[in-house]
Amino acid sequence: MNAATKLTGFALGLAAVFGAAYGVGQVTGPAAPVVADGHDAGGGPHGTAAPGHDTTGHDTPESGGHLPGGLLVSDRGYTLVPVAAAPEGEFAFRITGPDGAPVTRYDVTHDKQMHLIVARRDLAGFQHVHPELDTDGTWRVASPLSSPGVWRAFADFTPTGGEPLTLGVDLTVPGELTERPLPAPASSTTVDGYTVDLHGTPQPGSSTTLTLTVSRDGVPVTDLEPYLGAYGHLVALRQGDLAYLHVHPEGVPGDGRTAPGPQVSFGAEFPSAGAYRLYLDFRHGGVVRTAEFTVHVGDPGSIPIPHGAADEHGAPGHEHN
């Protein structure tokens, strides 16, 4: 059953979140990152550190020898800093560099200089938006935080002259919260009349090809439109700490070999066993829609992802406005 919780505090207050599946934290002060030795407070069960992150503030490797993205608010000298005094209805933040000053130069990656991903700690409310950069290094966008709860915001970017980074920070939206249980694993989902089928069985610590097939009213969609330099954009978040996985599309539009549907394939490496939520953004008819899936990786009791099982459906997706 869903549980209702009352959240109070600053609308974009930073939260320290505990609980493996979901937790509601206390607002710890103004909307500025809480950093310990350059690292974010973890999100593991009962106040313990998240997987791959110990309580001393030092990284501990997962499979593959590196920490997944989005677990740290500060990494390699760069820090994600929410702006406390942003106008109502707006979310603003800066990325400060190793010199402490706001970064003002970014490389274009997947057609954008900045990708802002948000999801509530129960993995509901996913949004993928693209803020605009002010000359002073402030990024601004209409707030994508659509309901009360504790949210994780991910800034995915490449500073000019630096390496690609994904930084994450927790934010609280006050109000009455109804927690949503994670939907069961499924190989098919629907969004706005489109059916998307997922093929592939990911294993922890190894590369997996995930293929998503898009159809509408039973007819394969063969004229997907490019979105962010590909025919689809896939984000994966791990339940609990919300580790952010970089998932790369195979092929690009116009390369002479990548068809515009109905199949879109991605290479993904899941760093550990557990439940993950997948979010596929695709564009058709000039509208970007998001199809969502739950997958279990490596758990003995998990449900394998069958090929083309049309009788299982994840939670409905959504359109981007």
N, C-alpha and C positions, 0 to 999 in steps of 0.2 A: 504494500500500500504506500501511497505517497505521503510524505511527512511535510507539514507546513511549519515554517520557521520564520520568526520575525527578525529582520536584519536592520540594524540602526548604524548611524555613523555618517561620515562624509560620503557623498554620492560616488566619488571616485577615490575613496580612501584605500590605502594599501592594506592588505590583509595577510596575516600569517596563518596559513591553512594547514590543518592536520587532518588525518583520516585517509586511509588508503583509497577508498572509493570516492568519498566526498566529505568535505568538512567546511564548517563555517567559522571564520576567524574573527578576532577582535581587530578593530581599527587601531593602528598603533601610533597614529599621529597624522600630520599633514601628508598630502599625496606626494611623497618623495620615496625613492627606493630604500628599503632596509637592507643594508649590505653588511655582511660579515666577512672580512678578509676577501672582499671582492666577489662574494658569492651570495646567491639568494638563499633565504631560509627555505629548508626542504619541505617536501609535501608527503613524507612517509607516514605510516600508521602511528597513532598515539604520540605524535610529536617527534618521531624519529626522522632521520634524514631520508630523502627520496632515494630510490635505487640509483647507484652510481655516484652518490654524493655523501660524504661522511660528515659527521658533526663538527669536525675541526675546520671545515672550510676548504679542504683539499679534495681535488677530484679523485675518484676511484674509478678505474676503467671498467666498462661493460664489455660484452663480446665485441670484438673489433678494436679494443684498446682505446676507445675514446668515449666521451660523454655525449649523449644525444643533445640536440639543440633545444633551446627553450627552457632549460632547467635553471639557468643562471641569469641574474639581472645584470651582472657585470662579467665580462670575459675579455681577455687579451687587451685590457686597458680601456675597453668601450663599455659604457653604462647606459641603460635605458632609464630615462628620468621623466615620469609623468609631470605635466604642468598643473599645479594645484589650482591656479586662478583662471583656468580656461572658462570661456563663456558657457552659460547653460546650453545643453544640447550639443556641445562640442567636446571632442576628445583631442587633447594636444600633448605632445611629448617631444623630448629632444634625445639625441644620442650624443653623449659627451665622449671625447677621445682621450688618448693617453695623456694629453696635456691638460685635461680638465675642461677644455673649451668645447662648445657645441660643434659637431661635425656638419659641414655645409656642402661637401662634395661626395657624391655617391655614384657608383657605376650602375648602369641599367642591367637588370637581370630579369629575364622573363618579361621583357617589355616595360618594366617599371623600376624606379629607383628604390621604392619601399613597398613591401607587402606587409600589411597589418592583419594578423589573424586573431580572432577572439573566440573563446568558447567558455561557457560556464563550467564550473568544476565538475558538474555531473555530465559533461560533454554535450549538453543541449545548447541551442542558440548560436551555433557556428556562424561566423561572418568572415568574409575575406574582402578587405577594402584597401584602397590606395590613397593615403593622405597626400596633401599638397605641402611642399616645402617653402617656408618663409626664408627670406634672406638671412635672418638671424639664426637659422638652424632649427627652427621649431616646425614640427610636422603637425598639421591640423586636418581634422575630418569630422563630419557629423558623427556623433557618438554611436558606435555599433553595439553598445551595451543595452540590450533591449528589454531586460527584465531584472527584478531583484535577484541577488545572489552574489557569490564570489566568482569572479571571472579571471581567466588567464589571458593576458594580452601578449602576443608574440610579434616582435619586430624582426622581419627577415630582410636582410640588406647586405650590401657589400660596400664598405667605405673605400673611396678611391685610394689605391695604393695599399689596401689591406686585403684580408681574407674574408670570404663569406661568413656571416654570423647570423645566428638567431638568438635574440635575448628575450627573456620572458619576465613578466611582473604580474602579481595578483592585485586585483581591484575589487572593491565592494560597491554594489548598488543596493542601497537600503530598501526595505519594504518587506511585504509578505512573500515568502518563498515557498513554492511547492517543488520539492525535489523530484526529478524524473529518473526512474530506474533506467539503467543502460539497456537498450533493446537487445533482444536475443540475436545471436549470429544468424545471418541470412545470406543467401546468394543472389537475391533479387530484391529490388526496391522500385518504387514508383515516385515520380515527381511531375506534377502538372501535365499528366497524360503520357509521360514518357516512362518506359520501363528500362531499367539498367540492370544487366546481369553481370555478376562478378565471377571470374574464373581464376583459380590459382590457390594453392595451399601453402601459406607462408610458414617457414620454420625459423626458430630463433637463431640468430647469428649467421644466417646464410642468405645469399641473394635470391630473390623470388621475382618472377615475372607475373604481374597482375594484369589481366586483360578485362576490360569493361566493355560491354556491348550495349549499344543504345538503340532502342526501337520505339516506335510510336504507333499505337493501334495495331500492333502485331507486324508492322512493316519496318525492316531495318532502316535506320537513318544513315544515309550515305552522303549527306552534304553538311556535316558538322562545320562550323565556322571557327577559324583560328581564335584562340583566346590565350593571352599571355605567351604567345609564341609557340603554341601547340594546339592540338585538337582536344585537349583536356588538361586540367591542373588538379593534382591529387595531393591532399594533406592527410597525414596519419598522426593521431594523438594517442598516447598510451594512457589507459585508465589509471587513476591514482595520482601520479606525479605530473601527468600531461606532458611527458616528453614529446617533443616535436620532431617528426622524421622528415628528412628531405627525400622526396620521391620524384624520380626523374622520368619524363616521358621518353618513349622510344620513337625517334624520327621527328621531323619538323615539317610543317606545311610548306609545299613547294620544293621539297627535296627530290621529287621525281619517283619516290618509292613509298611515301607514307600516304595512305588513303584517308579521306575525310570521313571516316566512319565505315561501317557501324562500330568497328572495334578500335579501342584506344588502349595501348599497352604501356606499362610503367615498370621500371626496375626498382625494387624496394628491398631494404635490409632491415628486419625487425631485430633490435638488439637483445631482446629478452622474451621469455614466455610471458603471457598475460593477455588481457583483453585490450583491443585497440578499436578506435572509431576511425573510419575512413570517410573522407569528404571529397567527392569528385565534382569539380566545376566544369561545365561544358556549355558551349554557346550554340544555339540553333534558332533561326528566325529572329536574330538580333537580340535575343534574351539569354542571359547567363542563368543557369539553374544549377542547383546542388543536389546530388544524390548521396545519401548517407548509408553506411554499412557498419555493422559490428563484426569483427573477426576475433577468434581466439587463436593465439599463437602458442603452440608447444605444450599446452595443458593436457594432461592425459584425459581429462573429462570433457574437453572442448568438443564442439560440433565441427566436423570437417566441412569445408566449403565444397559442396557438390557442383558439378558442371550443369548449369542451366536448370536448377531446381526452381520452378516457377511458383511453387506453392508456399514459399517462405518469403516474407516481406519485412524489410526493416522499416524504421519510422519514416514517414514521408519527408521528402526534401523540401527545398524552397527555391523561389526565384530571388535573384538579386535586383533590387530596385535601382 
